[in-house]
């Protein structure tokens, strides 16, 4: 996605991964995963593999032709 944005003349200003706990997890599992979530989100490889939400903010770095 970063490459597509760059090809379109944009620049990624921020990106984040979040949401390690699956939506329909049983309560005991969800509580354990939620406790591990802040730790997991600190490690780039782990958060990219384990988190379900990816948010990217980009700006247009060049004016769009009209």
PyMOL Python script that loads the backbone (N, CA, C, O; Angstrom):
from pymol import cmd

cmd.read_pdbstr("""\
ATOM      1  N   UNK A   1       0.829  -1.188   0.000  1.00  0.00           N
ATOM      2  CA  UNK A   1       0.000   0.000   0.000  1.00  0.00           C
ATOM      3  C   UNK A   1       0.874   1.254   0.000  1.00  0.00           C
ATOM      4  O   UNK A   1       0.548   2.254  -0.639  1.00  0.00           O
ATOM      5  N   UNK A   2       1.992   1.181   0.730  1.00  0.00           N
ATOM      6  CA  UNK A   2       2.892   2.352   0.745  1.00  0.00           C
ATOM      7  C   UNK A   2       3.381   2.672  -0.665  1.00  0.00           C
ATOM      8  O   UNK A   2       3.469   3.838  -1.051  1.00  0.00           O
ATOM      9  N   UNK A   3       3.697   1.631  -1.426  1.00  0.00           N
ATOM     10  CA  UNK A   3       4.182   1.836  -2.791  1.00  0.00           C
ATOM     11  C   UNK A   3       3.088   2.437  -3.669  1.00  0.00           C
ATOM     12  O   UNK A   3       3.370   3.329  -4.468  1.00  0.00           O
ATOM     13  N   UNK A   4       1.865   1.976  -3.540  1.00  0.00           N
ATOM     14  CA  UNK A   4       0.762   2.520  -4.324  1.00  0.00           C
ATOM     15  C   UNK A   4       0.554   3.997  -4.018  1.00  0.00           C
ATOM     16  O   UNK A   4       0.321   4.805  -4.918  1.00  0.00           O
ATOM     17  N   UNK A   5       0.641   4.334  -2.747  1.00  0.00           N
ATOM     18  CA  UNK A   5       0.463   5.737  -2.369  1.00  0.00           C
ATOM     19  C   UNK A   5       1.585   6.583  -2.946  1.00  0.00           C
ATOM     20  O   UNK A   5       1.334   7.674  -3.457  1.00  0.00           O
ATOM     21  N   UNK A   6       2.820   6.094  -2.874  1.00  0.00           N
ATOM     22  CA  UNK A   6       3.956   6.833  -3.447  1.00  0.00           C
ATOM     23  C   UNK A   6       3.798   6.994  -4.951  1.00  0.00           C
ATOM     24  O   UNK A   6       4.083   8.065  -5.488  1.00  0.00           O
ATOM     25  N   UNK A   7       3.352   5.953  -5.639  1.00  0.00           N
ATOM     26  CA  UNK A   7       3.144   6.037  -7.086  1.00  0.00           C
ATOM     27  C   UNK A   7       2.048   7.024  -7.449  1.00  0.00           C
ATOM     28  O   UNK A   7       2.071   7.602  -8.536  1.00  0.00           O
ATOM     29  N   UNK A   8       1.099   7.224  -6.563  1.00  0.00           N
ATOM     30  CA  UNK A   8       0.011   8.172  -6.805  1.00  0.00           C
ATOM     31  C   UNK A   8       0.380   9.591  -6.372  1.00  0.00           C
ATOM     32  O   UNK A   8      -0.445  10.501  -6.447  1.00  0.00           O
ATOM     33  N   UNK A   9       1.628   9.777  -5.919  1.00  0.00           N
ATOM     34  CA  UNK A   9       2.071  11.109  -5.516  1.00  0.00           C
ATOM     35  C   UNK A   9       1.794  11.442  -4.074  1.00  0.00           C
ATOM     36  O   UNK A   9       1.788  12.616  -3.703  1.00  0.00           O
ATOM     37  N   UNK A  10       1.565  10.438  -3.250  1.00  0.00           N
ATOM     38  CA  UNK A  10       1.276  10.679  -1.842  1.00  0.00           C
ATOM     39  C   UNK A  10       2.453  10.317  -0.951  1.00  0.00           C
ATOM     40  O   UNK A  10       3.463   9.779  -1.406  1.00  0.00           O
ATOM     41  N   UNK A  11       2.297  10.624   0.317  1.00  0.00           N
ATOM     42  CA  UNK A  11       3.327  10.325   1.313  1.00  0.00           C
ATOM     43  C   UNK A  11       2.646   9.812   2.578  1.00  0.00           C
ATOM     44  O   UNK A  11       1.735  10.452   3.103  1.00  0.00           O
ATOM     45  N   UNK A  12       3.090   8.663   3.062  1.00  0.00           N
ATOM     46  CA  UNK A  12       2.539   8.083   4.290  1.00  0.00           C
ATOM     47  C   UNK A  12       3.102   8.860   5.471  1.00  0.00           C
ATOM     48  O   UNK A  12       4.318   8.979   5.619  1.00  0.00           O
ATOM     49  N   UNK A  13       2.226   9.381   6.301  1.00  0.00           N
ATOM     50  CA  UNK A  13       2.667  10.163   7.457  1.00  0.00           C
ATOM     51  C   UNK A  13       2.579   9.370   8.759  1.00  0.00           C
ATOM     52  O   UNK A  13       3.263   9.695   9.730  1.00  0.00           O
ATOM     53  N   UNK A  14       1.738   8.328   8.783  1.00  0.00           N
ATOM     54  CA  UNK A  14       1.610   7.529  10.004  1.00  0.00           C
ATOM     55  C   UNK A  14       0.989   6.182   9.663  1.00  0.00           C
ATOM     56  O   UNK A  14       0.163   6.078   8.757  1.00  0.00           O
ATOM     57  N   UNK A  15       1.394   5.161  10.393  1.00  0.00           N
ATOM     58  CA  UNK A  15       0.775   3.845  10.246  1.00  0.00           C
ATOM     59  C   UNK A  15       0.771   3.144  11.593  1.00  0.00           C
ATOM     60  O   UNK A  15       1.690   3.305  12.395  1.00  0.00           O
ATOM     61  N   UNK A  16      -0.279   2.363  11.829  1.00  0.00           N
ATOM     62  CA  UNK A  16      -0.413   1.656  13.106  1.00  0.00           C
ATOM     63  C   UNK A  16      -1.120   0.330  12.904  1.00  0.00           C
ATOM     64  O   UNK A  16      -1.978   0.175  12.035  1.00  0.00           O
ATOM     65  N   UNK A  17      -0.733  -0.612  13.731  1.00  0.00           N
ATOM     66  CA  UNK A  17      -1.400  -1.904  13.792  1.00  0.00           C
ATOM     67  C   UNK A  17      -2.085  -1.990  15.150  1.00  0.00           C
ATOM     68  O   UNK A  17      -1.561  -1.486  16.143  1.00  0.00           O
ATOM     69  N   UNK A  18      -3.239  -2.616  15.198  1.00  0.00           N
ATOM     70  CA  UNK A  18      -3.959  -2.773  16.460  1.00  0.00           C
ATOM     71  C   UNK A  18      -4.886  -3.980  16.352  1.00  0.00           C
ATOM     72  O   UNK A  18      -5.034  -4.569  15.282  1.00  0.00           O
ATOM     73  N   UNK A  19      -5.496  -4.333  17.453  1.00  0.00           N
ATOM     74  CA  UNK A  19      -6.530  -5.358  17.441  1.00  0.00           C
ATOM     75  C   UNK A  19      -6.025  -6.783  17.423  1.00  0.00           C
ATOM     76  O   UNK A  19      -6.285  -7.517  16.470  1.00  0.00           O
ATOM     77  N   UNK A  20      -5.312  -7.188  18.449  1.00  0.00           N
ATOM     78  CA  UNK A  20      -4.801  -8.550  18.534  1.00  0.00           C
ATOM     79  C   UNK A  20      -5.887  -9.541  18.938  1.00  0.00           C
ATOM     80  O   UNK A  20      -5.764 -10.729  18.640  1.00  0.00           O
ATOM     81  N   UNK A  21      -6.927  -9.099  19.594  1.00  0.00           N
ATOM     82  CA  UNK A  21      -7.969  -9.987  20.106  1.00  0.00           C
ATOM     83  C   UNK A  21      -9.033 -10.215  19.028  1.00  0.00           C
ATOM     84  O   UNK A  21      -9.668  -9.258  18.586  1.00  0.00           O
ATOM     85  N   UNK A  22      -9.240 -11.469  18.594  1.00  0.00           N
ATOM     86  CA  UNK A  22     -10.298 -11.752  17.629  1.00  0.00           C
ATOM     87  C   UNK A  22     -11.673 -11.417  18.203  1.00  0.00           C
ATOM     88  O   UNK A  22     -11.894 -11.535  19.408  1.00  0.00           O
ATOM     89  N   UNK A  23     -12.576 -11.007  17.353  1.00  0.00           N
ATOM     90  CA  UNK A  23     -13.878 -10.508  17.792  1.00  0.00           C
ATOM     91  C   UNK A  23     -14.684 -11.537  18.592  1.00  0.00           C
ATOM     92  O   UNK A  23     -15.303 -11.176  19.592  1.00  0.00           O
ATOM     93  N   UNK A  24     -14.692 -12.775  18.188  1.00  0.00           N
ATOM     94  CA  UNK A  24     -15.548 -13.770  18.848  1.00  0.00           C
ATOM     95  C   UNK A  24     -14.760 -14.739  19.725  1.00  0.00           C
ATOM     96  O   UNK A  24     -15.122 -15.911  19.832  1.00  0.00           O
ATOM     97  N   UNK A  25     -13.693 -14.263  20.350  1.00  0.00           N
ATOM     98  CA  UNK A  25     -12.907 -15.109  21.262  1.00  0.00           C
ATOM     99  C   UNK A  25     -13.682 -15.367  22.546  1.00  0.00           C
ATOM    100  O   UNK A  25     -14.408 -14.494  23.021  1.00  0.00           O
ATOM    101  N   UNK A  26     -13.530 -16.560  23.106  1.00  0.00           N
ATOM    102  CA  UNK A  26     -14.128 -16.813  24.424  1.00  0.00           C
ATOM    103  C   UNK A  26     -13.527 -15.843  25.450  1.00  0.00           C
ATOM    104  O   UNK A  26     -12.370 -15.443  25.319  1.00  0.00           O
ATOM    105  N   UNK A  27     -14.295 -15.474  26.449  1.00  0.00           N
ATOM    106  CA  UNK A  27     -13.862 -14.469  27.424  1.00  0.00           C
ATOM    107  C   UNK A  27     -12.503 -14.741  28.052  1.00  0.00           C
ATOM    108  O   UNK A  27     -11.683 -13.824  28.097  1.00  0.00           O
ATOM    109  N   UNK A  28     -12.213 -15.942  28.540  1.00  0.00           N
ATOM    110  CA  UNK A  28     -10.896 -16.161  29.164  1.00  0.00           C
ATOM    111  C   UNK A  28      -9.741 -15.928  28.171  1.00  0.00           C
ATOM    112  O   UNK A  28      -8.728 -15.326  28.525  1.00  0.00           O
ATOM    113  N   UNK A  29      -9.902 -16.403  26.946  1.00  0.00           N
ATOM    114  CA  UNK A  29      -8.871 -16.200  25.929  1.00  0.00           C
ATOM    115  C   UNK A  29      -8.755 -14.722  25.573  1.00  0.00           C
ATOM    116  O   UNK A  29      -7.649 -14.202  25.430  1.00  0.00           O
ATOM    117  N   UNK A  30      -9.880 -14.054  25.431  1.00  0.00           N
ATOM    118  CA  UNK A  30      -9.875 -12.623  25.085  1.00  0.00           C
ATOM    119  C   UNK A  30      -9.169 -11.801  26.160  1.00  0.00           C
ATOM    120  O   UNK A  30      -8.413 -10.884  25.838  1.00  0.00           O
ATOM    121  N   UNK A  31      -9.408 -12.119  27.438  1.00  0.00           N
ATOM    122  CA  UNK A  31      -8.749 -11.380  28.516  1.00  0.00           C
ATOM    123  C   UNK A  31      -7.236 -11.571  28.469  1.00  0.00           C
ATOM    124  O   UNK A  31      -6.480 -10.614  28.637  1.00  0.00           O
ATOM    125  N   UNK A  32      -6.798 -12.803  28.240  1.00  0.00           N
ATOM    126  CA  UNK A  32      -5.352 -13.078  28.161  1.00  0.00           C
ATOM    127  C   UNK A  32      -4.717 -12.369  26.966  1.00  0.00           C
ATOM    128  O   UNK A  32      -3.633 -11.798  27.081  1.00  0.00           O
ATOM    129  N   UNK A  33      -5.393 -12.408  25.829  1.00  0.00           N
ATOM    130  CA  UNK A  33      -4.859 -11.760  24.623  1.00  0.00           C
ATOM    131  C   UNK A  33      -4.849 -10.239  24.792  1.00  0.00           C
ATOM    132  O   UNK A  33      -3.917  -9.570  24.346  1.00  0.00           O
ATOM    133  N   UNK A  34      -5.872  -9.702  25.427  1.00  0.00           N
ATOM    134  CA  UNK A  34      -5.937  -8.248  25.651  1.00  0.00           C
ATOM    135  C   UNK A  34      -4.795  -7.804  26.557  1.00  0.00           C
ATOM    136  O   UNK A  34      -4.247  -6.718  26.373  1.00  0.00           O
ATOM    137  N   UNK A  35      -4.434  -8.624  27.524  1.00  0.00           N
ATOM    138  CA  UNK A  35      -3.318  -8.296  28.411  1.00  0.00           C
ATOM    139  C   UNK A  35      -2.000  -8.291  27.637  1.00  0.00           C
ATOM    140  O   UNK A  35      -1.109  -7.498  27.942  1.00  0.00           O
ATOM    141  N   UNK A  36      -1.868  -9.166  26.641  1.00  0.00           N
ATOM    142  CA  UNK A  36      -0.637  -9.252  25.838  1.00  0.00           C
ATOM    143  C   UNK A  36      -0.594  -8.223  24.716  1.00  0.00           C
ATOM    144  O   UNK A  36       0.475  -7.961  24.164  1.00  0.00           O
ATOM    145  N   UNK A  37      -1.724  -7.641  24.372  1.00  0.00           N
ATOM    146  CA  UNK A  37      -1.820  -6.732  23.220  1.00  0.00           C
ATOM    147  C   UNK A  37      -0.840  -5.559  23.256  1.00  0.00           C
ATOM    148  O   UNK A  37      -0.172  -5.327  22.248  1.00  0.00           O
ATOM    149  N   UNK A  38      -0.709  -4.802  24.356  1.00  0.00           N
ATOM    150  CA  UNK A  38       0.228  -3.670  24.361  1.00  0.00           C
ATOM    151  C   UNK A  38       1.674  -4.119  24.128  1.00  0.00           C
ATOM    152  O   UNK A  38       2.443  -3.424  23.464  1.00  0.00           O
ATOM    153  N   UNK A  39       2.036  -5.268  24.670  1.00  0.00           N
ATOM    154  CA  UNK A  39       3.391  -5.789  24.491  1.00  0.00           C
ATOM    155  C   UNK A  39       3.609  -6.187  23.025  1.00  0.00           C
ATOM    156  O   UNK A  39       4.637  -5.861  22.431  1.00  0.00           O
ATOM    157  N   UNK A  40       2.638  -6.888  22.460  1.00  0.00           N
ATOM    158  CA  UNK A  40       2.744  -7.366  21.083  1.00  0.00           C
ATOM    159  C   UNK A  40       2.846  -6.207  20.090  1.00  0.00           C
ATOM    160  O   UNK A  40       3.596  -6.288  19.118  1.00  0.00           O
ATOM    161  N   UNK A  41       2.102  -5.139  20.330  1.00  0.00           N
ATOM    162  CA  UNK A  41       2.074  -4.010  19.401  1.00  0.00           C
ATOM    163  C   UNK A  41       3.398  -3.240  19.358  1.00  0.00           C
ATOM    164  O   UNK A  41       3.567  -2.379  18.495  1.00  0.00           O
ATOM    165  N   UNK A  42       4.330  -3.522  20.253  1.00  0.00           N
ATOM    166  CA  UNK A  42       5.635  -2.851  20.251  1.00  0.00           C
ATOM    167  C   UNK A  42       6.624  -3.457  19.270  1.00  0.00           C
ATOM    168  O   UNK A  42       7.615  -2.814  18.926  1.00  0.00           O
ATOM    169  N   UNK A  43       6.380  -4.678  18.811  1.00  0.00           N
ATOM    170  CA  UNK A  43       7.333  -5.389  17.967  1.00  0.00           C
ATOM    171  C   UNK A  43       6.836  -5.448  16.524  1.00  0.00           C
ATOM    172  O   UNK A  43       5.813  -6.076  16.249  1.00  0.00           O
ATOM    173  N   UNK A  44       7.554  -4.797  15.593  1.00  0.00           N
ATOM    174  CA  UNK A  44       7.074  -4.676  14.212  1.00  0.00           C
ATOM    175  C   UNK A  44       6.665  -5.994  13.556  1.00  0.00           C
ATOM    176  O   UNK A  44       5.576  -6.069  12.987  1.00  0.00           O
ATOM    177  N   UNK A  45       7.488  -7.022  13.615  1.00  0.00           N
ATOM    178  CA  UNK A  45       7.137  -8.282  12.967  1.00  0.00           C
ATOM    179  C   UNK A  45       5.927  -8.947  13.589  1.00  0.00           C
ATOM    180  O   UNK A  45       5.055  -9.451  12.879  1.00  0.00           O
ATOM    181  N   UNK A  46       5.870  -8.952  14.909  1.00  0.00           N
ATOM    182  CA  UNK A  46       4.746  -9.582  15.600  1.00  0.00           C
ATOM    183  C   UNK A  46       3.446  -8.837  15.356  1.00  0.00           C
ATOM    184  O   UNK A  46       2.411  -9.461  15.118  1.00  0.00           O
ATOM    185  N   UNK A  47       3.481  -7.516  15.412  1.00  0.00           N
ATOM    186  CA  UNK A  47       2.225  -6.773  15.229  1.00  0.00           C
ATOM    187  C   UNK A  47       1.715  -6.889  13.799  1.00  0.00           C
ATOM    188  O   UNK A  47       0.504  -6.912  13.577  1.00  0.00           O
ATOM    189  N   UNK A  48       2.619  -6.963  12.826  1.00  0.00           N
ATOM    190  CA  UNK A  48       2.186  -7.112  11.432  1.00  0.00           C
ATOM    191  C   UNK A  48       1.521  -8.469  11.215  1.00  0.00           C
ATOM    192  O   UNK A  48       0.592  -8.580  10.414  1.00  0.00           O
ATOM    193  N   UNK A  49       1.982  -9.495  11.913  1.00  0.00           N
ATOM    194  CA  UNK A  49       1.408 -10.832  11.757  1.00  0.00           C
ATOM    195  C   UNK A  49       0.200 -11.076  12.644  1.00  0.00           C
ATOM    196  O   UNK A  49      -0.709 -11.812  12.260  1.00  0.00           O
ATOM    197  N   UNK A  50       0.175 -10.467  13.830  1.00  0.00           N
ATOM    198  CA  UNK A  50      -0.848 -10.807  14.804  1.00  0.00           C
ATOM    199  C   UNK A  50      -2.002  -9.839  14.935  1.00  0.00           C
ATOM    200  O   UNK A  50      -3.035 -10.197  15.503  1.00  0.00           O
ATOM    201  N   UNK A  51      -1.865  -8.631  14.433  1.00  0.00           N
ATOM    202  CA  UNK A  51      -2.929  -7.638  14.616  1.00  0.00           C
ATOM    203  C   UNK A  51      -3.849  -7.615  13.399  1.00  0.00           C
ATOM    204  O   UNK A  51      -3.400  -7.795  12.267  1.00  0.00           O
ATOM    205  N   UNK A  52      -5.129  -7.396  13.640  1.00  0.00           N
ATOM    206  CA  UNK A  52      -6.115  -7.477  12.567  1.00  0.00           C
ATOM    207  C   UNK A  52      -6.469  -6.131  11.947  1.00  0.00           C
ATOM    208  O   UNK A  52      -7.132  -6.089  10.910  1.00  0.00           O
ATOM    209  N   UNK A  53      -6.046  -5.044  12.554  1.00  0.00           N
ATOM    210  CA  UNK A  53      -6.400  -3.721  12.038  1.00  0.00           C
ATOM    211  C   UNK A  53      -5.123  -2.982  11.649  1.00  0.00           C
ATOM    212  O   UNK A  53      -4.169  -2.917  12.423  1.00  0.00           O
ATOM    213  N   UNK A  54      -5.122  -2.436  10.458  1.00  0.00           N
ATOM    214  CA  UNK A  54      -3.993  -1.644   9.979  1.00  0.00           C
ATOM    215  C   UNK A  54      -4.547  -0.299   9.542  1.00  0.00           C
ATOM    216  O   UNK A  54      -5.435  -0.235   8.691  1.00  0.00           O
ATOM    217  N   UNK A  55      -4.031   0.768  10.117  1.00  0.00           N
ATOM    218  CA  UNK A  55      -4.489   2.114   9.793  1.00  0.00           C
ATOM    219  C   UNK A  55      -3.320   2.892   9.212  1.00  0.00           C
ATOM    220  O   UNK A  55      -2.231   2.909   9.787  1.00  0.00           O
ATOM    221  N   UNK A  56      -3.542   3.527   8.089  1.00  0.00           N
ATOM    222  CA  UNK A  56      -2.501   4.316   7.433  1.00  0.00           C
ATOM    223  C   UNK A  56      -3.053   5.702   7.142  1.00  0.00           C
ATOM    224  O   UNK A  56      -4.180   5.849   6.668  1.00  0.00           O
ATOM    225  N   UNK A  57      -2.244   6.716   7.432  1.00  0.00           N
ATOM    226  CA  UNK A  57      -2.602   8.094   7.118  1.00  0.00           C
ATOM    227  C   UNK A  57      -1.610   8.583   6.075  1.00  0.00           C
ATOM    228  O   UNK A  57      -0.398   8.446   6.242  1.00  0.00           O
ATOM    229  N   UNK A  58      -2.132   9.150   5.004  1.00  0.00           N
ATOM    230  CA  UNK A  58      -1.266   9.647   3.931  1.00  0.00           C
ATOM    231  C   UNK A  58      -1.744  11.012   3.478  1.00  0.00           C
ATOM    232  O   UNK A  58      -2.919  11.353   3.610  1.00  0.00           O
ATOM    233  N   UNK A  59      -0.828  11.772   2.952  1.00  0.00           N
ATOM    234  CA  UNK A  59      -1.162  13.075   2.387  1.00  0.00           C
ATOM    235  C   UNK A  59      -0.712  13.107   0.935  1.00  0.00           C
ATOM    236  O   UNK A  59       0.207  12.390   0.539  1.00  0.00           O
ATOM    237  N   UNK A  60      -1.361  13.933   0.162  1.00  0.00           N
ATOM    238  CA  UNK A  60      -0.960  14.109  -1.219  1.00  0.00           C
ATOM    239  C   UNK A  60       0.202  15.090  -1.229  1.00  0.00           C
ATOM    240  O   UNK A  60       0.064  16.234  -0.798  1.00  0.00           O
ATOM    241  N   UNK A  61       1.357  14.630  -1.729  1.00  0.00           N
ATOM    242  CA  UNK A  61       2.544  15.487  -1.685  1.00  0.00           C
ATOM    243  C   UNK A  61       2.692  16.358  -2.932  1.00  0.00           C
ATOM    244  O   UNK A  61       3.452  17.326  -2.927  1.00  0.00           O
ATOM    245  N   UNK A  62       1.984  16.024  -3.977  1.00  0.00           N
ATOM    246  CA  UNK A  62       2.010  16.853  -5.189  1.00  0.00           C
ATOM    247  C   UNK A  62       0.582  17.179  -5.589  1.00  0.00           C
ATOM    248  O   UNK A  62      -0.313  16.357  -5.387  1.00  0.00           O
ATOM    249  N   UNK A  63       0.350  18.343  -6.144  1.00  0.00           N
ATOM    250  CA  UNK A  63      -1.016  18.687  -6.562  1.00  0.00           C
ATOM    251  C   UNK A  63      -1.518  17.729  -7.632  1.00  0.00           C
ATOM    252  O   UNK A  63      -0.757  17.281  -8.490  1.00  0.00           O
ATOM    253  N   UNK A  64      -2.779  17.430  -7.570  1.00  0.00           N
ATOM    254  CA  UNK A  64      -3.405  16.539  -8.547  1.00  0.00           C
ATOM    255  C   UNK A  64      -3.659  17.317  -9.840  1.00  0.00           C
ATOM    256  O   UNK A  64      -4.192  18.425  -9.788  1.00  0.00           O
ATOM    257  N   UNK A  65      -3.289  16.760 -11.003  1.00  0.00           N
ATOM    258  CA  UNK A  65      -3.563  17.474 -12.250  1.00  0.00           C
ATOM    259  C   UNK A  65      -5.055  17.579 -12.503  1.00  0.00           C
ATOM    260  O   UNK A  65      -5.808  16.656 -12.193  1.00  0.00           O
ATOM    261  N   UNK A  66      -5.477  18.680 -13.056  1.00  0.00           N
ATOM    262  CA  UNK A  66      -6.913  18.884 -13.349  1.00  0.00           C
ATOM    263  C   UNK A  66      -7.177  18.811 -14.809  1.00  0.00           C
ATOM    264  O   UNK A  66      -8.321  18.958 -15.238  1.00  0.00           O
TER     265      UNK A  66
END
""", "prot")
cmd.dss("prot")
cmd.show_as("cartoon", "prot")
cmd.util.cbc("prot")
cmd.orient("prot")
